[in-house]
Amino acid sequence: MNTLKKLEKCLIGKPRYGSNEFFRRLVEALCLRGKLDLAELYELPYDDFKLALEIMQDWRLDQYTKTKERLRELVMLPNVTE
C-alpha cells in the first residue's frame, strides 16, 4: 500500500487515533514550510514512526508531482502557491 493510502486509511478510518494530530502537523509543516518538533517522532508507536518517515521521504521525492495536492486535501489545508 502506498504512503498516501496508509495515511488516508489512518486519518479517515480512525479519526480519533492518537497519532493523527501529529500526522496533520507534519503535513502542515511540509506543505506550508512550517516548523515541527521532530522529537515528537520518538513518541509515536513504531508503525506510526515508520509512516511519518515514509511521508517525509515521499514528500522529498515527489515534490513536483500532484502528491502534494492530495496530501493537502487529506488534512484539509489550503492550496497555497509556493
C-alpha positions, 0 to 999 in steps of 0.5 A: 500500500502506498504512503498516501493510502496508509495515511488516508486509511489512518486519518479517515478510518480512525479519526480519533487515533492518537497519532493523527494530530501529529500526522496533520502537523507534519503535513502542515509543516511540509506543505506550508514550510512550517516548523515541527518538533521532530522529537515528537517522532520518538513518541509515536508507536513504531508503525506510526514512526515508520509512516511519518518517515515514509511521508517525509521521504515521499514528500522529498521525492515527489515534490513536483508531482500532484502528491502534494495536492492530495496530501493537502486535501487529506488534512484539509489545508489550503492550496497555497502557491509556493 
